[in-house]
């Protein structure tokens, strides 16, 4: 369950999270998991749009990415709300925002002004394309970025349309890189520097994932295309159907691993077959190579084949769905998932904190909050007395809610 008294290496860092949807929430969840005090600033009423991502009647995304945060519902479209925000910023170490470039400037909260008044503040600006450049003012949802970045052109099969991921990959990659950048900026400030602006686009982290493609295109003019699940640089590497209708992933990127695979298949002669003797040859004859592997698997169940390959030291694994993953013995023994309290559902299962630190581990200290659940507490900590808080609530600048997600 939750560990309310747990501390982490980022304890003492206060984060104002004005972001919406996945990227910013991923970023600030990671900071919160490791001890930062994350104050989620949300629109009164609906709150963060991520709350509206409902699956099977549950706001499943919010249950995960809203954890370890407190919520204040604040009307930032009003001058009074923006004044409250700047008051909160004076006590913060980090401010994270995900508005279209220029929004903070229109509100009179330009980073240059904030840094002049609060020189130690780290300001993380999330956008689809960055704060500069030709596309800076375009809306930049992750799906667009997954297309523009080159990812979709590489994902899927050559005889089928480019394939977008079925989950917000670009947002998640940028969120993880953004958490690293945020901690780096805070560390630089602690080392005697000042606050600064982190310009985090969704585009560039995705482009960085395909660094080798840039080298090949720039030097050789090579443009890689879609290869399905086949490896572009090593073979064998693919998904393979076993005789019982279940699937395995087999990846043997090293020569020694491929030779172990051939031995495990009872086909040692393949090690000297000119078509398979080197990685280059295997890539040229990948269809013939995969046909041999598929034929061997066709007479075995996935579990039997995996046991044989595992005993031989071959890198292979079953392809699991969510139910299979939840029941996997390694996942269970390592505690990859954990149950946490939830005021709406009683208890939910979520991925545990990652990565694992031996000396200063992260923790799930509190479940995802309701919109404005902590408004009064946050305002009081910032120095507002009870009369001022009541006045802000009466003016609908601030809202509060019951404790549910």
Secondary structure in CASP SS format (residue, H / E / C, confidence):
PFRMAT SS
TARGET T0000
AUTHOR 0000-0000-0000
METHOD secondary structure of the structure
MODEL  1
X C 1.00
X C 1.00
X C 1.00
X C 1.00
X C 1.00
X C 1.00
X C 1.00
X C 1.00
X C 1.00
X C 1.00
X C 1.00
X C 1.00
X C 1.00
X E 1.00
X E 1.00
X E 1.00
X E 1.00
X C 1.00
X C 1.00
X C 1.00
X H 1.00
X H 1.00
X H 1.00
X H 1.00
X H 1.00
X H 1.00
X H 1.00
X H 1.00
X H 1.00
X H 1.00
X H 1.00
X H 1.00
X H 1.00
X C 1.00
X C 1.00
X C 1.00
X E 1.00
X E 1.00
X E 1.00
X E 1.00
X E 1.00
X E 1.00
X C 1.00
X C 1.00
X C 1.00
X C 1.00
X C 1.00
X C 1.00
X H 1.00
X H 1.00
X H 1.00
X H 1.00
X C 1.00
X C 1.00
X E 1.00
X C 1.00
X C 1.00
X E 1.00
X C 1.00
X H 1.00
X H 1.00
X H 1.00
X H 1.00
X H 1.00
X H 1.00
X C 1.00
X C 1.00
X C 1.00
X E 1.00
X E 1.00
X E 1.00
X E 1.00
X E 1.00
X E 1.00
X C 1.00
X C 1.00
X C 1.00
X C 1.00
X H 1.00
X H 1.00
X H 1.00
X H 1.00
X H 1.00
X H 1.00
X H 1.00
X H 1.00
X H 1.00
X H 1.00
X H 1.00
X C 1.00
X C 1.00
X C 1.00
X C 1.00
X E 1.00
X E 1.00
X E 1.00
X E 1.00
X C 1.00
X C 1.00
X C 1.00
X C 1.00
X C 1.00
X H 1.00
X H 1.00
X H 1.00
X H 1.00
X C 1.00
X C 1.00
X C 1.00
X C 1.00
X H 1.00
X H 1.00
X H 1.00
X H 1.00
X H 1.00
X H 1.00
X H 1.00
X C 1.00
X C 1.00
X C 1.00
X C 1.00
X E 1.00
X E 1.00
X E 1.00
X E 1.00
X E 1.00
X E 1.00
X C 1.00
X C 1.00
X C 1.00
X C 1.00
X C 1.00
X C 1.00
X C 1.00
X C 1.00
X C 1.00
X C 1.00
X C 1.00
X C 1.00
X C 1.00
X C 1.00
X H 1.00
X H 1.00
X H 1.00
X H 1.00
X H 1.00
X H 1.00
X H 1.00
X C 1.00
X C 1.00
X H 1.00
X H 1.00
X H 1.00
X H 1.00
X C 1.00
X C 1.00
X C 1.00
X C 1.00
X C 1.00
X C 1.00
X C 1.00
X C 1.00
X C 1.00
X C 1.00
X C 1.00
X C 1.00
X C 1.00
X C 1.00
X H 1.00
X H 1.00
X H 1.00
X H 1.00
X H 1.00
X H 1.00
X H 1.00
X H 1.00
X H 1.00
X H 1.00
X H 1.00
X H 1.00
X H 1.00
X H 1.00
X H 1.00
X H 1.00
X H 1.00
X H 1.00
X H 1.00
X H 1.00
X H 1.00
X H 1.00
X C 1.00
X C 1.00
X C 1.00
X C 1.00
X C 1.00
X C 1.00
X E 1.00
X E 1.00
X E 1.00
X E 1.00
X E 1.00
X H 1.00
X H 1.00
X H 1.00
X H 1.00
X H 1.00
X H 1.00
X H 1.00
X C 1.00
X C 1.00
X H 1.00
X H 1.00
X H 1.00
X H 1.00
X H 1.00
X H 1.00
X H 1.00
X H 1.00
X H 1.00
X H 1.00
X C 1.00
X C 1.00
X C 1.00
X C 1.00
X C 1.00
X C 1.00
X C 1.00
X C 1.00
X C 1.00
X C 1.00
X C 1.00
X C 1.00
X C 1.00
X C 1.00
X C 1.00
X C 1.00
X E 1.00
X E 1.00
X E 1.00
X E 1.00
X E 1.00
X C 1.00
X C 1.00
X C 1.00
X C 1.00
X C 1.00
X E 1.00
X E 1.00
X E 1.00
X E 1.00
X E 1.00
X C 1.00
X C 1.00
X C 1.00
X H 1.00
X H 1.00
X H 1.00
X H 1.00
X H 1.00
X H 1.00
X H 1.00
X H 1.00
X H 1.00
X H 1.00
X C 1.00
X C 1.00
X C 1.00
X H 1.00
X H 1.00
X H 1.00
X H 1.00
X H 1.00
X C 1.00
X C 1.00
X C 1.00
X C 1.00
X C 1.00
X C 1.00
X H 1.00
X H 1.00
X H 1.00
X H 1.00
X H 1.00
X H 1.00
X C 1.00
X H 1.00
X H 1.00
X H 1.00
X H 1.00
X H 1.00
X H 1.00
X H 1.00
X H 1.00
X H 1.00
X H 1.00
X H 1.00
X H 1.00
X C 1.00
X C 1.00
X C 1.00
X C 1.00
X H 1.00
X H 1.00
X H 1.00
X H 1.00
X H 1.00
X H 1.00
X H 1.00
X H 1.00
X H 1.00
X H 1.00
X C 1.00
X C 1.00
X C 1.00
X C 1.00
X E 1.00
X E 1.00
X E 1.00
X C 1.00
X C 1.00
X C 1.00
X H 1.00
X H 1.00
X H 1.00
X H 1.00
X H 1.00
X H 1.00
X C 1.00
X H 1.00
X H 1.00
X H 1.00
X H 1.00
X H 1.00
X H 1.00
X C 1.00
X C 1.00
X E 1.00
X E 1.00
X E 1.00
X E 1.00
X E 1.00
X E 1.00
X C 1.00
X C 1.00
X C 1.00
X E 1.00
X E 1.00
X E 1.00
X E 1.00
X E 1.00
X E 1.00
X C 1.00
X C 1.00
X C 1.00
X C 1.00
X C 1.00
X C 1.00
X C 1.00
X C 1.00
X C 1.00
X C 1.00
X C 1.00
X C 1.00
X C 1.00
X C 1.00
X C 1.00
X C 1.00
X C 1.00
X C 1.00
X C 1.00
X C 1.00
X C 1.00
X C 1.00
X C 1.00
X H 1.00
X H 1.00
X H 1.00
X H 1.00
X H 1.00
X H 1.00
X H 1.00
X C 1.00
X C 1.00
X C 1.00
X C 1.00
X H 1.00
X H 1.00
X H 1.00
X H 1.00
X H 1.00
X H 1.00
X H 1.00
X H 1.00
X H 1.00
X C 1.00
X C 1.00
X C 1.00
X E 1.00
X E 1.00
X C 1.00
X C 1.00
X C 1.00
X C 1.00
X C 1.00
X C 1.00
END
